[in-house]
Amino acid sequence: MGFYSDDIEDKIKNDNDIAENKYQLAELHKVKKEFEKLIKDYNPNLLN
């Protein structure tokens, strides 16, 4: 057992995992927007 009880360690890990997932989702959203802009600039028909 670490410094915290196992339940608290699990909660911290879960909270960190959630934060990491939200960060990755935000990054993916940015990439998606960049691709959509590129597609719109070069071939708008692909977005239909």
Residue, then its C-alpha position, 0 to 999 in steps of 0.5 A: m500500500g502506498f502513502y494513500s489508501d488504495d481507494i484514494e490512489d484509485k480515485i486519483k488515478n481515475d481522475n488523472d485518466i479522465a483528465e488525460n482523456k479530455y486533453q486528448l479529445a481536445e487535441l483530436h478536436k483541434v486536428k479535426k477542425e484543421f482537417e476540415k479547414l484544409i478540405k474546405d479550402y481544397n475540395p469542399n465537395l468532400l464535406n458533403 
